[in-house]
Amino acid sequence: MKNAHIATAKGTNIPISRKNSIEIASFIRGKDVSKIKKTLENVLKEKTAVPFKRFNKDRGHKKGPIAAGRFPKKATKEILKLIESAEANAQNKGLNSESLTLSTIVVNKGTTQWRHGRQRRRQRKMCHIEVTVEEKEEKKKATKKEEPKKIEKTVKEKKDTPKKEETKEEKK
């Protein structure tokens, strides 16, 4: 069954910027859930900047290996809630929460609403986010160790077979 090792969480019409959410999603995609939580908490504390690679017009440079970056706090809080929800769903399914990785995170444009003001009106920023968490398969080291033993046995058997043939020929 394919869905046995997968847990998902969805957020619809979350009132956050879609562009910031896309940058955060590309920053955390494919990482371990425990590492993601730590990095997003550091973003909230303004210790780690989210690198802006796509939507980086008029973004200032940050220290370290990234070029343009920011600390999008509102979007970070909402995405952190979704990741924690997906982790809780995985625990409810019986998956190991220590070996979870973020396999997919998709950010889509949400419904648009007009916000009214005194001077002019604006459209409200909203987006849909879907998070999928997958359990990592642990590498089986025991099977790798067993395979060389099987090979050794076959080599010993091959060594034994010529000796038996030689003894039969000598008897004749």
C-alpha positions, 0 to 999 in steps of 0.5 A: 500500500503506497499511502501507508508511510505518508501523512498529509495536512492542508491549509486553505485560504491562509491569510499569508503572502503566497510569494513568501510561502513559496520561498519558505517551501523551497527552503525546507522541501526534502529536509527532516521534520525535526531540522525544519522545526529548528530552522523555522524557529530560528527564522522567527527569532531572526537568527536564520534568514530564508533565502529568496531566490525567485521573488528577490526584487529589492531584497537586502543581502544577508550574512552567510552563503545566501544572497537575498533573504528575509525573515517572513514571520507570519508565513513561517508561523502558519507553515510551522503549524501545518508541519506540526499538524502533519507530524501529529497525523503521522503519529496518529497513523503509527509512523515513527516521528523521528524518521519523518521527512518533508516529501512535498509542500505545495503552495497555491493561490487562494481565493481573492477578497477585496479589502476596503479602505478609505482611499482605495481597495486592495485584494487580500493575500491568501494561499492554499498550502498542502504538506506531505510527510513521509517516513524514511526507510531505514537502511538494512545493514544486516542484509549487507553483512549477510550477503558476503557470508553467502558469497564466502560459502559459495567460494568454499564450495567451489574450492571443495568441488575440485578437490573431490574431482581430483580424488576421484580421478586419482582413485581411477 
